[in-house]
Amino acid sequence: MKITFNGQTIESTEHTLQAFIDATDAKEPYAVALNGQFVPRSQCQSTHLAEGDSIELLSPIQGG
Amino acid sequence: MRDDKPLNIYGQRFESRLLIGSALYPSPQVMQEAIRASQSQIVTVSLRRQNSVSAGDDFWQLIKDTGLTVLPNTAGCHSVKEAVTLAQMCREVFATDWIKLELIGDEYNLQPDPVALLEATQILLSEGFKVLPYCTDDLVLCQRLAALGCEVLMPWGAPIGTGKGLLNPYNLSMIRQRLPDMTLIVDAGLGLPSHACQALEMGYDAVLLNSAIAGAGCPVKMAKAFNHAVQAGRAAYVAQAMPEKDVAAPSTPTMGMPFWHQSN
């Protein structure tokens, strides 16, 4: 299914958010949002993905 | 003389009255040195996509090495939903309830959206966040934010990154007078240490700045200068300035003046 990950549309066969993240080379620390909603790390395993979902994986950066 | 109390942010006390940003420095090393030189105890950070140029663990490790308290922001958000989601993500990554709530209403001058800011503040406070809203210097807006439960407000001095200083001292002074118990921090628009000093002199509890230090010819020296400026400004506020007068008054005694009126 098609998933938009950090703005890039990609094909994925993963069915849960955690499996999807594990399949990327995501490095700690990070937080995740699915379709604009924050998903706590503790819920990524039980969060299922659907065609067209949009995932954002964010990490610390400089800020003012 | 006024009482001098440490800076109070949601019950946490700080000696330094300078909050510093972590962006725009010429190098990570200069950032670290400037932060140290500023003697700040609070540093602002943000979140971006991990595949962006500098997001990740290396930067975060540098910040952790400073040992400072972290204040995450929602910079770049244009809607309540974006800001709330980013705040929730910040809370998980940075393990803090603090959030510098930044919600932009105009892309040209990066002016905060007062209406959306109130809505997002209400949501985040109800979720247990300790919200530090970046707002305009509008008294009524500040009163509304205070009524929602904010214990800290951060009105702008001028638009972000302009370095113009306090564009409307009257408004800022009025907010100080009308909200005497609120922790008030001037955030954004400062360019010179004298701007920071002016904010502290008028009773603001602290200033938050980034570009003025990071964009200086020597950020480390400028960080020191801002540190001195906030200390001077606070000391002047505590000491209480003399009343301003419209006419001259001699400072040297006139009694015993040896040549007084002798030519008449």
Interface residues (C-beta under 8 A of the other chain):
Chain A: N6 G7 A26 K27 E28 P29 Y30 A31 V32 A33 G36 Q37 F38 P40 R41 E56 L57 L58 S59 P60 I61 Q62 G63 G64
Chain B: G21 S22 A23 L24 Y25 M31 T44 V45 S46 L47 R48 R49 Q50 N51 S52 S54 A55 G56 D57 F59 W60 I63 P72 N73 A75 K81 E82 T85 L86 Q88 M89 C90 E92 V93 F94 I160 A188 N210 S211
